[in-house]
């Protein structure tokens, strides 16, 4: 398979953001880079899709933002995972793995 950009199923992007932020507080660009690297450039995050996702995840309390001075001495909005976000990440990860396993079984039918 070539390094083509993948279209993510609905809701997957939110799961990936929660996972990235669970590792450490990150700003917008800091979230997109690890996702792109971990996916070997298959997942490429458009900056325009990040901010609506942040707002969508902040509303139910799954993501929390704080303004901090970044590594380049500029103020940036850093996102972190509060306890509600960790619970949501765990629940979505379990659901994703169940779905992925089910799809694998179906695709393996002879």
N, CA, C and O atoms as a DFTB+ gen file, in Angstrom:
440 C
 N C O
     1  1       0.845      -1.183       0.000
     2  2       0.000       0.000       0.000
     3  2       0.883       1.236       0.000
     4  3       1.876       1.289       0.725
     5  1       0.541       2.202      -0.784
     6  2       1.316       3.427      -0.853
     7  2       0.972       4.334       0.312
     8  3       0.017       4.080       1.047
     9  1       1.749       5.392       0.479
    10  2       1.507       6.347       1.560
    11  2       0.451       7.354       1.153
    12  3       0.701       8.559       1.167
    13  1      -0.723       6.872       0.793
    14  2      -1.844       7.745       0.457
    15  2      -2.494       8.235       1.736
    16  3      -2.495       7.543       2.754
    17  1      -3.041       9.423       1.672
    18  2      -3.772       9.969       2.808
    19  2      -5.058       9.178       2.995
    20  3      -5.783       8.923       2.034
    21  1      -5.334       8.794       4.223
    22  2      -6.533       8.015       4.529
    23  2      -7.663       8.939       4.958
    24  3      -7.437       9.945       5.630
    25  1      -8.872       8.590       4.564
    26  2     -10.058       9.292       5.049
    27  2     -10.471       8.602       6.337
    28  3     -10.714       7.395       6.349
    29  1     -10.550       9.351       7.403
    30  2     -10.899       8.759       8.690
    31  2     -12.402       8.609       8.826
    32  3     -13.147       9.521       8.466
    33  1     -12.866       7.471       9.340
    34  2     -14.300       7.322       9.624
    35  2     -14.729       8.362      10.661
    36  3     -13.923       8.809      11.477
    37  1     -15.983       8.733      10.616
    38  2     -16.520       9.733      11.531
    39  2     -16.215       9.359      12.982
    40  3     -16.395       8.208      13.379
    41  1     -15.760      10.318      13.760
    42  2     -15.458      10.110      15.168
    43  2     -14.032       9.661      15.440
    44  3     -13.552       9.780      16.568
    45  1     -13.352       9.151      14.430
    46  2     -11.992       8.654      14.613
    47  2     -11.015       9.777      14.935
    48  3     -10.114       9.598      15.755
    49  1     -11.182      10.919      14.307
    50  2     -10.286      12.052      14.522
    51  2     -10.313      12.475      15.988
    52  3      -9.269      12.767      16.571
    53  1     -11.502      12.508      16.582
    54  2     -11.625      12.873      17.994
    55  2     -10.867      11.873      18.868
    56  3     -10.177      12.270      19.807
    57  1     -10.988      10.594      18.569
    58  2     -10.275       9.558      19.311
    59  2      -8.766       9.781      19.215
    60  3      -8.061       9.669      20.218
    61  1      -8.270      10.095      18.028
    62  2      -6.838      10.301      17.833
    63  2      -6.336      11.537      18.579
    64  3      -5.225      11.537      19.108
    65  1      -7.150      12.582      18.621
    66  2      -6.776      13.778      19.379
    67  2      -6.695      13.445      20.860
    68  3      -5.731      13.819      21.529
    69  1      -7.701      12.744      21.380
    70  2      -7.684      12.364      22.789
    71  2      -6.442      11.536      23.108
    72  3      -5.816      11.732      24.149
    73  1      -6.089      10.620      22.225
    74  2      -4.903       9.783      22.452
    75  2      -3.635      10.626      22.471
    76  3      -2.801      10.467      23.362
    77  1      -3.480      11.507      21.515
    78  2      -2.274      12.348      21.443
    79  2      -2.130      13.199      22.698
    80  3      -1.037      13.310      23.254
    81  1      -3.217      13.794      23.140
    82  2      -3.189      14.680      24.306
    83  2      -3.026      13.878      25.601
    84  3      -2.575      14.425      26.607
    85  1      -3.385      12.598      25.588
    86  2      -3.219      11.774      26.789
    87  2      -1.742      11.569      27.117
    88  3      -1.391      11.297      28.265
    89  1      -0.887      11.698      26.120
    90  2       0.541      11.481      26.316
    91  2       1.222      12.685      26.963
    92  3       2.135      12.532      27.774
    93  1       0.764      13.888      26.593
    94  2       1.279      15.127      27.165
    95  2       0.434      16.292      26.656
    96  3      -0.167      16.194      25.587
    97  1       0.380      17.404      27.415
    98  2      -0.360      18.577      26.922
    99  2       0.272      19.069      25.616
   100  3       1.493      19.192      25.517
   101  1      -0.563      19.347      24.626
   102  2      -0.067      19.749      23.308
   103  2      -0.851      20.927      22.765
   104  3      -2.020      21.115      23.102
   105  1      -0.199      21.727      21.915
   106  2      -0.897      22.778      21.192
   107  2      -1.297      22.212      19.833
   108  3      -0.919      21.091      19.491
   109  1      -2.047      22.967      19.073
   110  2      -2.599      22.482      17.804
   111  2      -1.598      21.799      16.895
   112  3      -1.810      20.659      16.481
   113  1      -0.519      22.479      16.582
   114  2       0.482      21.897      15.683
   115  2       1.138      20.692      16.355
   116  3       1.486      19.717      15.689
   117  1       1.304      20.762      17.669
   118  2       1.898      19.663      18.416
   119  2       1.041      18.410      18.408
   120  3       1.546      17.316      18.659
   121  1      -0.229      18.551      18.128
   122  2      -1.123      17.395      18.030
   123  2      -1.035      16.788      16.632
   124  3      -0.999      15.566      16.486
   125  1      -1.002      17.616      15.630
   126  2      -1.015      17.098      14.259
   127  2       0.278      16.372      13.894
   128  3       0.240      15.376      13.172
   129  1       1.411      16.850      14.376
   130  2       2.695      16.228      14.033
   131  2       2.806      14.771      14.491
   132  3       3.126      13.909      13.673
   133  1       2.551      14.461      15.782
   134  2       2.688      13.057      16.187
   135  2       1.703      12.121      15.479
   136  3       2.030      10.964      15.214
   137  1       0.498      12.619      15.172
   138  2      -0.467      11.781      14.458
   139  2       0.051      11.449      13.062
   140  3      -0.063      10.314      12.599
   141  1       0.616      12.444      12.408
   142  2       1.152      12.228      11.068
   143  2       2.353      11.283      11.117
   144  3       2.474      10.383      10.286
   145  1       3.234      11.488      12.087
   146  2       4.425      10.631      12.192
   147  2       4.060       9.196      12.553
   148  3       4.554       8.257      11.930
   149  1       3.197       9.016      13.555
   150  2       2.831       7.665      13.987
   151  2       2.127       6.880      12.887
   152  3       2.234       5.655      12.826
   153  1       1.409       7.585      12.022
   154  2       0.687       6.917      10.934
   155  2       1.544       6.779       9.678
   156  3       1.062       6.331       8.637
   157  1       2.799       7.160       9.780
   158  2       3.722       7.137       8.627
   159  2       3.161       7.963       7.479
   160  3       3.168       7.544       6.321
   161  1       2.678       9.145       7.829
   162  2       2.135      10.138       6.893
   163  2       0.806       9.739       6.254
   164  3       0.356      10.405       5.321
   165  1       0.176       8.682       6.726
   166  2      -1.132       8.299       6.183
   167  2      -2.235       9.202       6.713
   168  3      -3.211       9.468       6.011
   169  1      -2.089       9.675       7.949
   170  2      -3.052      10.602       8.543
   171  2      -2.417      11.986       8.534
   172  3      -1.439      12.239       9.237
   173  1      -2.979      12.863       7.741
   174  2      -2.480      14.233       7.668
   175  2      -3.580      15.159       8.140
   176  3      -4.663      15.221       7.558
   177  1      -3.279      15.876       9.206
   178  2      -4.272      16.716       9.848
   179  2      -4.277      18.100       9.223
   180  3      -3.246      18.768       9.145
   181  1      -5.451      18.517       8.781
   182  2      -5.616      19.863       8.248
   183  2      -5.879      20.804       9.417
   184  3      -6.744      20.530      10.249
   185  1      -5.146      21.903       9.488
   186  2      -5.302      22.846      10.593
   187  2      -6.750      23.293      10.748
   188  3      -7.205      23.514      11.870
   189  1      -7.475      23.430       9.655
   190  2      -8.864      23.864       9.702
   191  2      -9.797      22.865      10.362
   192  3     -10.894      23.238      10.779
   193  1      -9.395      21.613      10.467
   194  2     -10.240      20.619      11.116
   195  2      -9.904      20.457      12.599
   196  3     -10.694      19.893      13.355
   197  1      -8.746      20.946      13.014
   198  2      -8.337      20.822      14.409
   199  2      -9.217      21.634      15.346
   200  3      -9.708      21.114      16.348
   201  1      -9.416      22.893      15.027
   202  2     -10.087      23.797      15.966
   203  2     -11.555      23.455      16.200
   204  3     -12.007      23.534      17.343
   205  1     -12.318      23.079      15.181
   206  2     -13.685      22.611      15.464
   207  2     -13.678      21.347      16.343
   208  3     -14.552      21.173      17.192
   209  1     -12.691      20.474      16.133
   210  2     -12.595      19.259      16.951
   211  2     -12.274      19.620      18.402
   212  3     -12.837      19.029      19.324
   213  1     -11.376      20.585      18.614
   214  2     -11.060      21.016      19.979
   215  2     -12.318      21.501      20.684
   216  3     -12.580      21.122      21.825
   217  1     -13.098      22.342      20.003
   218  2     -14.326      22.877      20.606
   219  2     -15.327      21.756      20.893
   220  3     -15.983      21.749      21.935
   221  1     -15.436      20.814      19.962
   222  2     -16.354      19.684      20.126
   223  2     -15.956      18.847      21.355
   224  3     -16.827      18.353      22.071
   225  1     -14.660      18.686      21.600
   226  2     -14.174      17.881      22.715
   227  2     -14.167      18.648      24.040
   228  3     -14.227      18.043      25.110
   229  1     -14.095      19.973      23.965
   230  2     -14.115      20.798      25.178
   231  2     -15.516      20.883      25.777
   232  3     -15.667      20.920      26.998
   233  1     -16.548      20.914      24.920
   234  2     -17.939      21.063      25.415
   235  2     -18.319      20.039      26.470
   236  3     -18.821      20.432      27.523
   237  1     -18.105      18.732      26.246
   238  2     -18.490      17.749      27.277
   239  2     -17.425      17.584      28.377
   240  3     -17.596      16.768      29.283
   241  1     -16.330      18.353      28.300
   242  2     -15.290      18.274      29.322
   243  2     -14.239      17.214      29.067
   244  3     -13.519      16.829      29.989
   245  1     -14.131      16.730      27.833
   246  2     -13.154      15.698      27.507
   247  2     -11.781      16.278      27.226
   248  3     -10.783      15.560      27.266
   249  1     -11.722      17.568      26.942
   250  2     -10.475      18.259      26.644
   251  2     -10.496      19.577      27.397
   252  3     -11.539      20.222      27.509
   253  1      -9.352      19.969      27.906
   254  2      -9.238      21.213      28.650
   255  2      -8.091      22.005      28.033
   256  3      -7.059      21.434      27.681
   257  1      -8.267      23.322      27.901
   258  2      -7.236      24.154      27.287
   259  2      -6.726      25.191      28.279
   260  3      -7.480      25.752      29.074
   261  1      -5.417      25.424      28.202
   262  2      -4.766      26.460      29.004
   263  2      -3.795      27.217      28.112
   264  3      -3.143      26.636      27.244
   265  1      -3.710      28.513      28.337
   266  2      -2.718      29.319      27.605
   267  2      -1.388      29.232      28.340
   268  3      -1.325      29.440      29.552
   269  1      -0.326      28.923      27.601
   270  2       1.022      28.829      28.166
   271  2       2.018      29.430      27.185
   272  3       1.712      29.644      26.012
   273  1       3.202      29.693      27.687
   274  2       4.310      30.104      26.829
   275  2       4.924      28.828      26.270
   276  3       5.313      27.930      27.017
   277  1       5.004      28.763      24.951
   278  2       5.536      27.574      24.287
   279  2       7.042      27.589      24.178
   280  3       7.713      28.489      24.683
   281  1       7.564      26.564      23.503
   282  2       9.014      26.411      23.363
   283  2       9.666      27.534      22.560
   284  3      10.872      27.751      22.676
   285  1       8.897      28.241      21.759
   286  2       9.449      29.346      20.963
   287  2       9.139      30.709      21.604
   288  3       9.183      31.739      20.931
   289  1       8.826      30.705      22.902
   290  2       8.537      31.922      23.678
   291  2       7.279      32.656      23.220
   292  3       7.154      33.860      23.442
   293  1       6.367      31.961      22.598
   294  2       5.091      32.548      22.187
   295  2       3.974      31.894      22.973
   296  3       4.038      30.713      23.316
   297  1       2.944      32.689      23.252
   298  2       1.773      32.142      23.948
   299  2       1.016      31.219      23.003
   300  3       0.807      31.540      21.833
   301  1       0.616      30.085      23.522
   302  2      -0.142      29.123      22.728
   303  2      -1.175      28.468      23.641
   304  3      -1.024      28.448      24.862
   305  1      -2.206      27.943      23.035
   306  2      -3.253      27.239      23.767
   307  2      -2.882      25.754      23.795
   308  3      -2.856      25.091      22.758
   309  1      -2.600      25.248      24.981
   310  2      -2.233      23.850      25.151
   311  2      -3.447      23.067      25.634
   312  3      -4.183      23.518      26.511
   313  1      -3.644      21.897      25.054
   314  2      -4.784      21.051      25.377
   315  2      -4.302      19.877      26.209
   316  3      -3.262      19.281      25.927
   317  1      -5.077      19.552      27.243
   318  2      -4.748      18.408      28.083
   319  2      -6.002      17.606      28.362
   320  3      -7.122      18.060      28.126
   321  1      -5.788      16.402      28.872
   322  2      -6.885      15.476      29.105
   323  2      -7.250      15.435      30.589
   324  3      -6.469      14.943      31.403
   325  1      -8.431      15.948      30.948
   326  2      -8.881      15.814      32.327
   327  2      -9.395      14.384      32.561
   328  3      -9.411      13.577      31.631
   329  1      -9.805      14.074      33.770
   330  2     -10.238      12.700      34.088
   331  2     -11.413      12.258      33.211
   332  3     -11.474      11.098      32.804
   333  1     -12.351      13.178      32.916
   334  2     -13.476      12.820      32.031
   335  2     -12.972      12.429      30.640
   336  3     -13.508      11.515      30.014
   337  1     -11.943      13.122      30.165
   338  2     -11.363      12.812      28.861
   339  2     -10.675      11.468      28.851
   340  3     -10.733      10.740      27.860
   341  1     -10.017      11.133      29.960
   342  2      -9.350       9.823      30.061
   343  2     -10.380       8.690      30.032
   344  3     -10.161       7.657      29.401
   345  1     -11.500       8.897      30.720
   346  2     -12.568       7.892      30.706
   347  2     -13.138       7.740      29.292
   348  3     -13.387       6.625      28.834
   349  1     -13.340       8.858      28.614
   350  2     -13.873       8.823      27.253
   351  2     -12.887       8.147      26.306
   352  3     -13.290       7.355      25.454
   353  1     -11.606       8.451      26.447
   354  2     -10.577       7.813      25.619
   355  2     -10.599       6.308      25.821
   356  3     -10.530       5.549      24.855
   357  1     -10.695       5.877      27.061
   358  2     -10.732       4.446      27.350
   359  2     -11.966       3.789      26.712
   360  3     -11.857       2.732      26.091
   361  1     -13.123       4.414      26.868
   362  2     -14.362       3.856      26.305
   363  2     -14.300       3.808      24.779
   364  3     -14.695       2.813      24.171
   365  1     -13.813       4.866      24.170
   366  2     -13.734       4.892      22.699
   367  2     -12.692       3.924      22.178
   368  3     -12.868       3.351      21.103
   369  1     -11.613       3.731      22.915
   370  2     -10.580       2.783      22.496
   371  2     -11.139       1.359      22.516
   372  3     -10.904       0.586      21.587
   373  1     -11.868       1.017      23.561
   374  2     -12.489      -0.310      23.651
   375  2     -13.464      -0.504      22.485
   376  3     -13.449      -1.544      21.827
   377  1     -14.304       0.491      22.236
   378  2     -15.287       0.397      21.143
   379  2     -14.587       0.264      19.791
   380  3     -15.001      -0.532      18.949
   381  1     -13.525       1.044      19.588
   382  2     -12.790       0.999      18.315
   383  2     -12.177      -0.385      18.109
   384  3     -12.254      -0.941      17.013
   385  1     -11.574      -0.938      19.145
   386  2     -10.935      -2.258      19.016
   387  2     -11.971      -3.355      18.733
   388  3     -11.705      -4.266      17.949
   389  1     -13.140      -3.273      19.362
   390  2     -14.208      -4.241      19.091
   391  2     -14.664      -4.142      17.637
   392  3     -14.807      -5.157      16.956
   393  1     -14.889      -2.921      17.165
   394  2     -15.318      -2.716      15.783
   395  2     -14.254      -3.196      14.811
   396  3     -14.561      -3.873      13.830
   397  1     -13.010      -2.849      15.082
   398  2     -11.910      -3.253      14.210
   399  2     -11.805      -4.773      14.117
   400  3     -11.603      -5.317      13.031
   401  1     -11.941      -5.455      15.245
   402  2     -11.899      -6.921      15.267
   403  2     -13.059      -7.502      14.463
   404  3     -12.873      -8.443      13.690
   405  1     -14.246      -6.946      14.644
   406  2     -15.418      -7.436      13.908
   407  2     -15.234      -7.253      12.404
   408  3     -15.546      -8.159      11.631
   409  1     -14.739      -6.111      11.986
   410  2     -14.511      -5.859      10.556
   411  2     -13.453      -6.811      10.025
   412  3     -13.605      -7.339       8.923
   413  1     -12.380      -7.045      10.784
   414  2     -11.350      -7.993      10.365
   415  2     -11.946      -9.378      10.139
   416  3     -11.630     -10.039       9.149
   417  1     -12.811      -9.820      11.059
   418  2     -13.440     -11.143      10.912
   419  2     -14.277     -11.210       9.640
   420  3     -14.244     -12.208       8.920
   421  1     -15.013     -10.168       9.374
   422  2     -15.863     -10.140       8.174
   423  2     -14.997     -10.157       6.918
   424  3     -15.294     -10.884       5.970
   425  1     -13.921      -9.357       6.905
   426  2     -13.056      -9.306       5.726
   427  2     -12.300     -10.604       5.498
   428  3     -11.886     -10.893       4.375
   429  1     -12.116     -11.386       6.549
   430  2     -11.394     -12.662       6.418
   431  2     -12.294     -13.816       5.956
   432  3     -11.819     -14.938       5.779
   433  1     -13.596     -13.542       5.760
   434  2     -14.490     -14.604       5.274
   435  2     -14.012     -15.099       3.920
   436  3     -13.588     -14.312       3.074
   437  1     -14.082     -16.391       3.726
   438  2     -13.614     -16.991       2.463
   439  2     -14.647     -16.839       1.386
   440  3     -14.432     -17.281       0.257
